[in-house]
Amino acid sequence: MSDGKIVRLGQVSLASLKAKYEAFVTVEGIVARKAAALESLLKESREKLERIDVDSAQARQILARFESLDAATSSVSFRQACVTRNGRSS
């Protein structure tokens, strides 16, 4: 019965039976029960994606700092070379 192989068309009229079997024998109940696991998986996946987004944003910030450092290092090297050339030619 938990596999959803028994399907009842229409509503379960007795409250005691409805409470006990609706999730196993009605189309709506079967879908809701089986979808619960998928909804949980979807929620977990979205949470993981949020963590990945945060981590990648931090990584992009670090990369931007390295690029800035690289540009500054290149600028300093260029200026040192200019000073060295000007100092030798005087």
C-alpha positions as CSV (number, residue, x, y, z in Angstrom):
1,M,0.0,0.0,0.0
2,S,2.9,2.4,0.7
3,D,4.0,2.1,-3.0
4,G,0.7,3.7,-4.2
5,K,-0.6,0.6,-6.0
6,I,-4.0,0.8,-4.5
7,V,-5.9,4.0,-5.6
8,R,-9.3,5.0,-4.4
9,L,-11.2,7.4,-6.6
10,G,-13.3,9.9,-4.8
11,Q,-13.1,10.9,-1.1
12,V,-12.8,8.6,1.9
13,S,-16.0,9.3,3.8
14,L,-15.3,7.8,7.2
15,A,-13.2,10.1,9.3
16,S,-11.4,7.2,11.0
17,L,-10.5,5.6,7.6
18,K,-9.6,9.0,6.1
19,A,-7.1,9.8,8.9
20,K,-5.5,6.4,8.6
21,Y,-5.5,5.7,4.9
22,E,-6.0,8.9,2.9
23,A,-2.2,9.4,2.3
24,F,-2.0,5.8,0.9
25,V,-5.1,5.4,-1.2
26,T,-6.1,8.7,-2.7
27,V,-4.3,10.3,-5.6
28,E,-3.9,13.5,-3.7
29,G,-2.6,11.7,-0.6
30,I,-0.1,9.6,-2.6
31,V,1.2,12.6,-4.5
32,A,1.6,14.7,-1.3
33,R,3.3,11.8,0.5
34,K,5.7,11.1,-2.3
35,A,6.4,14.8,-3.0
36,A,7.5,15.4,0.6
37,A,10.8,13.7,0.0
38,L,11.4,15.7,-3.2
39,E,10.4,18.9,-1.4
40,S,12.9,18.1,1.3
41,L,15.6,17.4,-1.3
42,L,14.8,20.6,-3.1
43,K,15.1,22.6,0.1
44,E,18.4,21.0,0.9
45,S,19.7,21.7,-2.6
46,R,18.7,25.4,-2.4
47,E,20.5,25.7,0.9
48,K,23.6,24.2,-0.5
49,L,23.4,26.5,-3.5
50,E,23.1,29.5,-1.2
51,R,26.3,28.4,0.6
52,I,28.1,28.0,-2.7
53,D,27.0,31.5,-3.8
54,V,28.4,33.0,-0.6
55,D,31.6,31.0,-0.9
56,S,32.0,32.0,-4.6
57,A,31.4,35.7,-3.8
58,Q,34.1,35.5,-1.1
59,A,36.5,33.8,-3.6
60,R,35.7,36.5,-6.2
61,Q,36.6,39.2,-3.7
62,I,39.9,37.5,-2.9
63,L,40.6,37.2,-6.6
64,A,39.9,40.9,-7.2
65,R,42.4,41.7,-4.4
66,F,45.1,39.6,-6.0
67,E,44.4,41.2,-9.4
68,S,44.7,44.6,-7.7
69,L,48.0,43.6,-6.0
70,D,49.3,42.3,-9.4
71,A,48.5,45.6,-11.1
72,A,50.1,47.5,-8.3
73,T,53.2,45.3,-8.4
74,S,53.5,45.8,-12.2
75,S,53.1,49.5,-11.7
76,V,55.9,49.6,-9.1
77,S,58.2,47.5,-11.2
78,F,57.6,49.8,-14.2
79,R,58.3,52.9,-12.2
80,Q,61.4,51.4,-10.6
81,A,62.7,50.5,-14.1
82,C,62.0,54.1,-15.3
83,V,63.9,55.5,-12.3
84,T,66.8,53.1,-12.8
85,R,67.0,54.1,-16.5
86,N,66.8,57.8,-15.7
87,G,69.4,57.5,-13.0
88,R,71.9,55.8,-15.3
89,S,71.5,58.2,-18.1
90,S,72.3,61.3,-16.0
